[in-house]
């Protein structure tokens, strides 16, 4: 996962936390749910990128491309 992707996912997660907190503070259940969904989406993207990187590493290892990153 690139640094840009990590930053984007972290930003999405923090934004979701802020939105969820604002929803709790104001009693707005819809905003709170949107924040939770945004956090879940960011977590899913992190896990997908980690899985993709793991598969790439395994394939590169199988074919002797240990120095190759993409």
GIGI-V603846 format. One record per helix or strand of 3 or more residues. SS is the DSSP state (@ for helix, = for strand). FROM is the first residue (numbers start at 1). TO is the last residue. Records with the same first field share a line. If there is no record, write none. Layout:
SS->FROM-TO / FROM-TO
//
This chain:
@->3-26 / 29-62
//
